[in-house]
Amino acid sequence: MALWSGRFEGGQDSFLQQFGASLPVDRRMYVQDVEGSIAHARMLAAQGIISSSDAEAICAGLSSIRHDIACGTFMFDEADEDIHMALEAELTRRIGDAGARLHTARSRNDQVATDTRLFAKTLARNLMEAAGSLREALIDQAQQHMHTIMPGYTHMQHAQPVLLSHHFLAYSWMLARDHTRLMAAFCAADCCPLGSAALAGTSWPIDREATAHSLGFAACTENSLDAVSDRDFLLDLLHACTVMAVHLSRLCEELILWSTSEFGFVTLSDAYSTGSSIMPQKKNPDFAELIRGKTGRVVGDMVSLLVTLKGLPLAYNKDMQEDKSCAFDAADTLLDCLRCATGMVSTMTVHADAMRAAVETGYLAATDVADYLAKKGMPFRQAHEVVGRLVLLCDKRGCELKDLTLEDLRAQSDLFEADVVSCLSIESIVDARVSQGGTAPAAVTEQLECAKQALVRDREAYADDQGPLGAITDLL
């Protein structure tokens, strides 16, 4: 029998009971629900709303239920609508009337909002930790390849030479921004709605600050209507997940390209590759492709929740039951993708010789030759035109800029002198990019240290925000 059945004379259709249930999804929040209920019971006792003996019985009963669920011995009743009703019904069966007093001064509306916020904080922490591992792998690869030069691309065409370490660090900085977004989502969830009741607050003399503090929240929500209807913190989490998934997709797209015979820049380890059922020679980057593909799933989760929330009036509506499946799926998917990407990056083999060979084609020195003329006094736009004609000459001859003679160069401009040779050296081109954030070894070395320090700071930040539920590792 449902805990709200007093108003009803007839029973609920079994299909509709199943259709309306959220237990298959929200049962994952059992730890948060138990912790929230224990905090609520202790506050009720402290305020003299229930007796200390009832509070002790409630806390002991909830702890035993949590233990049984963790051990896999708890049998959920399919008739239970959600995790909140399931635990309260079982608590009352175990301890009697004391369990029936637990719901004093609260509603499932503020209860589920509290549980979801606690779980969102845990998801954000787990994602920050996993993203930190990928950042570390990228930084390690960057450190190993400080002298490996590769073509930099725009429009997928050879543009200018860069250090491979510079390229890896670009993704490290993307993930650093992702960390900032996840921390913002964590902070958005870090307000306690417990005590808002159904929508209007409660007439009981509760202490919201006490429950918020005991649950590790930074503050209480300010408006009871907003508290039970707000899911912005889940949108923040989904936004962070979506942007990070897009970053991983871009990384994987490059690994897929680089591992082709046409590029040959990297070889993914056997552990992160698969074969073909018909072609014995194949070594496919399936897991990189899966990460790229799963990005659409994460994006879809965010769109789904946005559409669910867009037309809802205040306060709580049953539509909001669909919020958790979106957030949980996006976070689960992204966490798996992060773990997979970390393994791929850590174990892949880089072919520096193939990258170097690629650097020698595609006129990557063109910009530096134009800069050479500009430094001699020629307006840059005119220098651009001169070098464009030289590239056209190379196209017709089937050669590179470095193959042109000084006479060929001077035929286009008498500003060319023998020292132009330094502009045609790939090493010199890379070494010249000394601006902050540039690809010169000195600039990349400085950037590498900054990336390391940023990772340390970010890890310390989420470690400092563990809270009373921070040690829980069995949530996923």
C-alpha positions in Angstrom: 0.0 0.0 0.0 1.4 3.4 -1.0 2.2 5.8 1.9 -0.1 8.4 0.3 -3.1 6.0 -0.1 -5.4 7.5 2.5 -7.0 9.9 0.0 -7.8 7.1 -2.4 -10.6 4.4 -2.4 -9.3 2.4 -5.4 -6.0 0.7 -6.0 -3.6 1.7 -8.8 -3.4 -0.2 -12.1 -0.2 -2.4 -12.0 1.0 -1.0 -15.3 0.5 2.6 -14.2 2.3 1.8 -10.9 5.3 0.6 -12.9 5.0 3.5 -15.4 5.1 6.1 -12.6 7.9 4.5 -10.5 11.4 6.0 -10.5 12.9 3.3 -8.2 14.9 1.7 -11.0 16.8 5.0 -11.4 16.8 6.7 -8.1 17.7 3.6 -6.0 21.3 4.6 -6.7 20.7 7.5 -4.3 20.1 5.2 -1.3 23.2 6.5 0.5 22.2 10.1 0.1 18.6 9.3 1.1 19.7 7.6 4.3 22.2 10.4 5.2 19.5 13.0 4.6 17.0 11.2 6.7 19.5 10.7 9.6 20.3 14.4 9.5 16.6 15.2 9.5 15.8 12.9 12.4 18.6 14.3 14.5 17.5 17.8 13.8 13.9 16.9 14.7 15.0 15.5 18.1 17.3 18.5 18.8 14.3 20.7 18.2 12.1 18.7 20.4 9.8 17.7 17.6 10.4 13.9 18.1 11.9 12.2 21.1 15.5 11.3 21.3 14.6 7.6 21.6 12.7 7.8 18.3 15.6 9.5 16.6 18.0 6.9 17.9 15.7 4.1 16.6 15.4 5.9 13.2 19.1 6.4 12.8 19.9 2.8 13.8 17.2 1.4 11.5 18.3 3.5 8.5 21.9 2.5 9.1 20.9 -1.2 9.0 19.0 -0.7 5.8 21.9 1.1 4.2 24.2 -1.8 5.2 21.8 -4.4 3.8 21.6 -2.5 0.5 25.3 -2.2 0.3 25.7 -5.9 0.9 23.1 -6.8 -1.7 20.8 -8.5 0.8 18.0 -5.8 0.7 15.0 -6.9 -1.3 13.3 -3.9 -3.0 9.5 -4.2 -3.4 8.5 -3.6 -7.0 5.4 -1.8 -5.6 7.6 0.9 -4.1 7.3 4.1 -6.1 10.8 5.5 -5.4 13.8 5.1 -3.1 12.3 7.5 -0.5 9.1 5.5 -0.1 11.0 2.3 -0.2 13.3 3.2 2.6 10.6 4.8 4.8 8.3 1.9 4.4 11.0 -0.6 5.3 12.1 1.6 8.2 8.5 1.6 9.6 8.3 -2.2 9.2 11.5 -2.6 11.2 11.1 -0.1 14.0 7.3 0.7 14.1 5.8 4.0 14.8 9.1 5.8 15.2 9.7 5.2 11.5 6.4 6.8 10.7 7.4 10.0 12.5 10.5 10.5 10.3 8.6 12.4 7.6 7.5 15.1 10.0 8.3 18.6 8.6 9.4 17.4 5.2 8.0 16.4 1.9 9.3 14.1 -0.8 9.8 17.3 -2.8 12.5 18.7 -0.6 13.8 15.2 0.2 14.4 14.3 -3.5 15.9 17.7 -4.2 18.3 17.1 -1.3 19.3 13.6 -2.4 19.8 14.8 -6.0 22.0 17.7 -5.0 24.2 15.4 -2.8 24.5 12.9 -5.6 25.2 15.7 -8.2 28.1 16.8 -5.9 29.5 13.3 -5.9 29.2 12.9 -9.6 31.0 16.2 -10.2 33.8 15.1 -7.8 34.2 11.8 -9.6 34.3 13.5 -13.0 36.9 16.0 -11.8 39.1 13.2 -10.5 38.8 11.2 -13.8 39.5 14.3 -15.8 42.5 15.0 -13.7 43.9 11.6 -14.6 43.5 12.3 -18.3 45.2 15.7 -17.8 48.0 14.0 -16.1 48.4 11.5 -19.0 48.4 14.3 -21.5 51.0 16.2 -19.4 53.2 13.1 -19.2 53.0 12.6 -23.0 53.9 16.3 -23.5 56.9 16.0 -21.2 58.1 12.9 -23.2 57.9 14.7 -26.5 59.4 18.1 -25.9 61.6 17.7 -29.1 59.0 16.0 -31.4 57.9 18.3 -34.1 54.7 17.8 -36.0 52.6 19.8 -38.6 50.1 22.1 -37.1 46.9 22.3 -39.1 44.1 24.7 -40.0 41.3 23.5 -42.2 43.1 20.1 -42.0 45.8 21.6 -44.2 49.5 21.9 -43.2 49.9 25.3 -41.5 52.9 25.7 -39.3 55.2 23.4 -37.4 54.5 22.9 -33.7 55.9 20.7 -30.9 53.8 17.6 -30.2 54.0 18.6 -26.5 52.3 21.9 -27.4 49.5 20.0 -29.1 49.0 17.7 -26.1 49.0 20.6 -23.7 46.2 22.2 -25.7 43.9 19.4 -24.6 45.2 19.6 -21.1 44.0 23.2 -20.9 40.6 22.3 -22.4 40.2 19.8 -19.5 41.3 22.5 -17.1 38.4 24.6 -18.2 36.2 21.5 -17.9 37.3 21.2 -14.3 36.2 24.8 -13.7 32.8 24.1 -15.2 32.4 20.9 -13.0 33.4 22.9 -9.9 30.8 25.5 -10.8 28.2 22.7 -11.1 29.4 21.3 -7.7 28.9 24.8 -6.1 25.5 25.2 -7.7 24.4 21.9 -6.1 26.0 22.9 -2.7 22.8 24.4 -1.2 20.5 22.4 1.0 16.8 22.5 0.2 15.7 20.3 3.1 13.1 22.0 5.2 11.4 23.6 2.2 8.8 20.8 2.5 6.4 20.5 -0.4 6.7 24.1 -1.6 5.8 26.6 1.1 8.1 25.7 4.0 6.8 24.2 7.3 5.1 25.4 10.5 7.3 23.1 12.6 10.2 24.8 14.4 13.0 23.2 12.4 16.7 24.2 12.1 17.6 24.1 8.5 21.1 25.3 9.1 21.8 22.3 11.3 20.7 19.7 8.6 22.6 21.6 6.0 25.8 21.6 8.0 25.5 18.0 9.0 25.1 17.0 5.3 28.1 19.1 4.2 26.2 21.8 2.3 27.7 25.3 2.1 24.3 27.0 2.7 20.6 26.6 2.7 18.4 27.5 -0.3 16.7 30.9 0.1 13.2 30.3 -1.4 11.1 27.2 -0.7 9.3 27.4 -4.1 12.6 27.6 -5.9 14.2 25.0 -3.7 11.9 22.2 -4.7 11.5 23.1 -8.4 15.2 24.1 -9.2 17.2 21.7 -11.4 19.6 24.3 -12.7 22.4 22.5 -10.8 21.7 19.5 -13.0 21.8 21.6 -16.1 25.1 23.0 -15.0 26.4 19.5 -14.5 25.1 18.4 -17.9 26.6 21.4 -19.6 30.0 20.6 -18.1 29.6 17.0 -19.2 28.6 18.0 -22.7 31.5 20.4 -23.2 34.0 17.9 -21.9 32.5 15.1 -24.1 33.0 17.4 -27.1 36.6 17.9 -26.1 37.1 14.2 -25.8 35.5 13.7 -29.2 37.9 16.2 -30.8 40.9 14.4 -29.1 39.6 11.0 -30.3 39.0 12.3 -33.8 42.7 13.2 -34.0 43.9 9.9 -32.6 41.7 8.1 -35.2 43.3 10.2 -38.0 46.8 9.9 -36.6 46.5 6.1 -36.4 45.6 5.7 -40.1 48.1 4.5 -42.6 47.9 7.9 -44.3 49.2 9.7 -41.2 51.0 7.0 -39.2 51.7 9.4 -36.4 50.6 7.1 -33.6 49.8 3.4 -32.9 47.2 2.7 -30.3 48.0 -0.2 -28.0 46.4 -3.5 -28.6 44.4 -3.1 -25.4 42.6 -0.1 -26.9 42.1 -1.5 -30.4 40.0 -4.2 -32.1 40.3 -6.3 -35.2 38.0 -7.2 -38.1 35.9 -10.3 -38.4 36.8 -10.6 -42.1 40.0 -8.6 -42.7 42.9 -10.1 -40.7 45.2 -7.1 -41.2 42.9 -4.6 -39.5 43.7 -2.8 -36.2 40.7 -0.5 -35.6 40.6 2.4 -33.1 37.1 1.3 -32.0 37.3 2.8 -28.5 38.3 6.2 -29.8 35.4 5.9 -32.2 33.0 4.9 -29.4 34.0 8.0 -27.3 33.4 10.1 -30.4 30.0 8.5 -30.8 29.0 8.6 -27.2 29.3 12.4 -27.3 26.0 12.5 -29.1 24.4 10.6 -26.2 25.7 13.1 -23.7 24.5 16.1 -25.8 21.1 14.3 -26.1 20.9 14.0 -22.3 21.4 17.8 -21.9 18.8 18.6 -24.6 16.4 16.1 -23.0 16.5 17.8 -19.6 16.3 21.3 -21.1 13.1 20.3 -23.0 11.6 18.6 -19.9 12.1 21.7 -17.8 11.3 24.4 -20.3 7.5 24.7 -19.7 7.1 23.7 -16.1 5.2 26.0 -13.7 6.2 26.3 -10.0 6.7 24.2 -8.0 7.2 20.5 -8.2 5.8 18.5 -11.2 6.0 14.8 -11.9 7.9 15.7 -15.2 10.9 16.4 -13.0 11.2 12.7 -12.2 12.9 12.5 -15.6 15.8 14.7 -14.4 17.9 12.0 -12.8 18.1 9.6 -15.8 19.5 12.3 -17.9 22.1 13.5 -15.4 23.1 10.0 -14.3 23.4 8.7 -17.9 25.6 11.7 -19.0 27.9 11.4 -16.0 28.2 7.6 -16.3 28.9 7.8 -20.0 31.4 10.6 -19.6 33.2 8.9 -16.7 33.6 5.7 -18.9 34.9 7.8 -21.8 37.4 9.6 -19.5 38.8 6.3 -18.2 39.1 5.0 -21.8 40.7 8.1 -23.1 43.2 8.1 -20.3 44.2 4.6 -21.1 44.6 5.3 -24.8 46.7 8.4 -24.3 48.9 6.7 -21.7 49.7 3.6 -23.7 49.9 4.8 -27.4 53.1 4.8 -29.3 54.2 8.1 -31.0 56.1 7.9 -34.3 58.2 11.0 -34.2 59.9 10.1 -37.5 56.5 10.1 -39.3 55.6 13.4 -37.8 59.0 14.8 -38.8 58.6 13.6 -42.4 55.1 15.2 -42.6 56.6 18.5 -41.4 58.9 18.6 -44.5 55.9 18.9 -46.8 53.2 21.5 -47.2 55.2 24.8 -47.2 55.2 25.2 -43.4 57.9 27.8 -43.6 55.8 30.2 -45.7 54.7 32.4 -42.9 58.2 32.8 -41.6 59.5 33.7 -45.1 56.8 36.4 -45.2 57.8 37.6 -41.8 61.4 37.7 -43.0 60.5 40.2 -45.8 58.3 42.2 -43.4 61.3 42.5 -41.0 63.3 43.8 -44.0 60.7 46.7 -44.4 58.2 45.2 -46.8 54.6 45.7 -45.8 53.3 42.3 -44.6 50.4 42.1 -47.1 52.9 42.6 -49.9 55.3 40.0 -48.4 52.3 37.6 -48.2 51.8 38.1 -51.9 55.4 37.5 -52.7 55.6 34.2 -50.8 52.3 33.1 -52.3 53.9 33.4 -55.8 56.9 31.4 -54.5 54.5 28.7 -53.2 52.9 28.6 -56.7 56.3 28.2 -58.2 57.0 25.3 -55.9 53.6 23.7 -56.9 54.6 23.9 -60.5 58.0 22.4 -59.9 56.9 19.8 -57.4 59.3 21.0 -54.7 59.4 22.7 -51.3 60.4 26.2 -50.4 63.7 25.0 -49.1 64.5 23.6 -52.5 64.4 27.1 -54.2 67.7 28.8 -54.9 68.6 32.3 -53.7 68.2 33.4 -57.4 64.6 32.0 -57.4 63.9 34.0 -54.3 65.5 37.2 -55.5 63.5 37.0 -58.7 60.5 37.8 -56.5 62.2 40.3 -54.2 65.7 41.7 -54.0 65.2 41.8 -50.2 66.1 38.1 -50.0 69.6 37.5 -48.8 71.6 34.4 -47.9 70.3 34.6 -44.3 66.8 33.6 -45.5 68.0 30.0 -45.0 67.4 30.3 -41.3 63.7 30.9 -42.0 63.5 27.6 -43.9 64.8 25.5 -41.0 61.9 23.7 -39.2 63.8 23.9 -35.9 64.4 27.6 -36.3 60.7 28.2 -37.2 59.6 26.4 -34.0 62.3 28.0 -31.8 61.2 31.5 -33.0 57.7 31.1 -31.5 58.7 32.4 -28.1 55.6 34.4 -27.3 53.7 33.3 -24.2 51.7 30.2 -25.1 53.7 29.7 -28.2 55.3 26.5 -29.5 59.0 27.3 -28.9 60.6 24.8 -26.5 61.3 27.5 -23.9 57.6 28.7 -24.1 56.3 25.1 -23.9 58.5 24.3 -21.0 57.1 27.2 -19.1 53.6 26.2 -20.2 54.2 22.6 -19.0 55.0 23.8 -15.5 51.9 26.0 -15.5 49.8 23.0 -16.5 51.3 20.8 -13.8 50.6 23.5 -11.2 47.1 24.0 -12.4 46.4 20.3 -12.1 47.8 20.3 -8.5 45.6 23.2 -7.6 42.5 21.7 -9.1 43.0 18.4 -7.4 43.4 20.2 -4.1 40.2 22.1 -4.7 38.0 19.1 -5.2 39.7 17.2 -2.4 38.9 20.1 0.0 35.2 19.8 -0.9 34.8 16.1 0.0 32.3 16.6 2.7 30.7 13.8 4.8 29.8 11.8 1.7 33.2 12.3 0.0 34.6 9.0 0.9 31.8 7.0 -0.7 33.1 5.2 -3.7 30.4 2.7 -4.4 27.9 5.1 -6.0 28.6 4.3 -9.6 
